[in-house]
């Protein structure tokens, strides 16, 4: 058995007009299937760069990244795109929905891109994903007719429809009010309870505490990696009850 994610001495250096900036340096950790992990840090800490690499949207400058046992470092761009579409789902702060397209069509997009999974069962998969996040009743609405919370539910359904190995949620509550943010985090908790691996990227302590493990990153390096204490998780439960 191998971990779902394994990174070894990962580094990412950007160069601009001859000036080199290390965004991530010497990062190593593993994430097992079924975990709910938060990568937490302030703006500029390197957490977004790390998520870009883990999500196969960028390549490391140094080090190794294994996804589900596969070494991604020697893969071509096409191979990475194929692996990304099969193994990874994304939920972004800005939703990234097509505005004049229905909810159903937005959620179906990953299936259309994946020709291997294209089949007559697409409709069943889309409707199942919509039900899982509580947005089935809006399936025929255009995305620009939805509230912010509804848009984020659509984004989660789209991330879920391909049955990915891991779902990345990048500041998923950033554009939402506190009540709607709690609802979105509860959906992610529920998806994790049903076996989905969730990796949450956030700068908010309370949001991070929904996870079962928090990896803190600062100046491109991991400064702590620990399980979320029962006391901290209880504070999250109390916050939900208040809302």
N, C-alpha and C positions, 0 to 999 in steps of 0.2 A: 504494500500500500504506500502511496505517496501523497504528500499534502496537495491541496488544490492549488495553492500559491506558495512558491518558494523564491525568495530573492537573496542573492549572495553578493555582498560588497558592491551594492548598486551605487553608481554615481551618474550625475547628469550635469554637464557643463555647457553653458551657453556662451557664444562668442559674438560680440558686437563691436565692429570697428577696432578689432585687435584687442579688445578688453574681454577677458574671460571671467565668467561668474559661475561659481558652483552652486546650483540650486539644491542638489541632493548629494550626499557624500557618505560612502561607507555604510549603506543601509542593508541590514540582513534581518530577515524574519520569515516565518512560515504561517500560513493560514489554512486550517483544515476545512473540509467540506462541512457545511451546516453551521459555521460560526457566524456571529454577528459582531463585527469589529468596527470600531470608530478610529479613523485617523484624524487626530486633532492637533491644531496648532494655530497660531495667529497668522494674519496676513503676511506673506513673504517668508513663511517658515519652510516652504518646500512641499507642503502637503498636496497641493494641486498638481505640481510637477510629478510627484510620486503616483498620484491617481492616473495621470495621463499615461505613464509608463505601464502601470498595472492593467489599465484598460486597453493597452496596445494601440494607443493613439500617438505615442511617441516612443522613441528608442533610448535606452540608456547609453551614456558615453562609455562607461566601464561596468563590469560586473555581469552577473547572470540572472535571468528571470525565467523560471519554469512555471508554466500554466498547465495544470492537470498532467504533470509529468513531462510535458513537451518543452524543450529548450527553444525559446523564441528568438534567441540572438542571431541565428543563422537563417531565419525565415525571410522570404521575399515580402514585398509590400502586399502582393496579392494573397500570399499565404496568411499573412497577419490579418488582412481584412476578412478572409474566410473564417479564420479561427475566432476573431472578434465577434462576428455575426452569429456564430454557432454557440459560443461559450459565454458571452457577456451581454448584459443588459445595462442600460444607462438611464439614470434619472437626474436631470440637471435643474439648477435653481431657476433658469429662464424657460423651462418647459420644452422649448425647441419643437413646438408643434407647427404643422402647416396650417396657416390661418383660414383659408377658404376651402378646407377639406373636412369631411365629417369625422367625428370621433372614431367611428368604425374604421374608416380608411387610414387614419393616423396610426391606429393600433396594428393594422394589417401590414404596414410598411416592412418590418423586418422579415416577414414571411415572403413577401414579394422579392426581396433582395436575395433570399436564400433559396436558390432553385432546387437544391437537394430536398428541402423540406416542403416545397410547394406541392400541395395536394388538394384533393376535394375536401379534406378535413380542416382547411383554413378557417372556414366559417365557425366551426365548433371551437377552435383554439381562440379565436378573437372573442367570441361571446363568453367563453370561460374566463378569459383574462379580465374582461370588463366586469363580470360578476364578482371576481375575486377582490376587486378594489372598490366595489360599490358604485360603479358609474354606468352600469348597463342601461339604465333608464334614459341616458343621454346619448345613446349610440348613433342616432341620426341627426344630432345637433352638429353645427359647424363649430370648430374649436374656438373661434372668436366670439361665440355666444356664451361661453362658459365663464364661471368665476375662477379666481386664481386657484382655489382648492380643487375645483373640478378639473382644471387643466393639469394639475399635478397628479391627480388620480389617473387621467388618461396617459400621462407620461409613464406612470408605474405600470399600467396595463400593457403599454407598448414594450417596456423593458421585460415584462413577464411572458409575452406571447410566444417567444421562441424557446421557452423552457430552458433558460441559460443556466450555466453552472454557477454564475455569480452575478449579483446585481450591485452596481456602483451607484450610490446616491450622493451627489455632490451638492452640498448645502441645500437639501431639498425643501427646507422650511424658510429659506432666506427671503422669499418674496411673499410670504404668507403672514397673516395675523396669528397671534399666539394660539387661539382656539383651533384654527384650521391646521396650524403646524402640529399640534398634538394629535389631531386626527390622522394626518399623514404619517407621523411616526408610529402610531398604533397599527396602521396598515403594514408598515415595514416589519414591525414586531410579529404580526400575524403571519406574514410571508416567511419569516424566519422559523416560526413554530412549525410551519408546514414543510420545512426542510431546505428552504432556499438560503444560500450563503449571501449575506449582506455586508457590504463594506461602505460605511458612511464616512464622508469627508465633511468636517465642520470645524468652526472656530468657537462654537457655543458649548459651554460645559454641560448645561442641562440636556441639550440635544444629544451630545456624545454619550450621556449616561443611559440612554435607551439601549445602547449596545451592551454586550456582555464582557467586552474587552476593549480597552482604550490604548492605542499606540500614540504617544505624544511625540511630536516632531518640532524641533526648533533649530533654526539656522542650518537646515538640511540634514540634521542628524536626529536619530531616535534618542530621546532623553528618558523615556520610560515606556514600559510595555507591561500592563497589568490587567488582571480581571477587575470588573466593576464590583465594588463592595455591595453587600446586601443593603447596607444603610443608604448608600447613594441611590440604588434602584428603588428603595422604598420612598425616597423623596420624589422620584419621578412618578411613582404611583399616586402619591398624595397630590402632586401637581395636576395629574389627569383628573382626579376626583373633584378638585376645585373648579376646573374648567367645565 
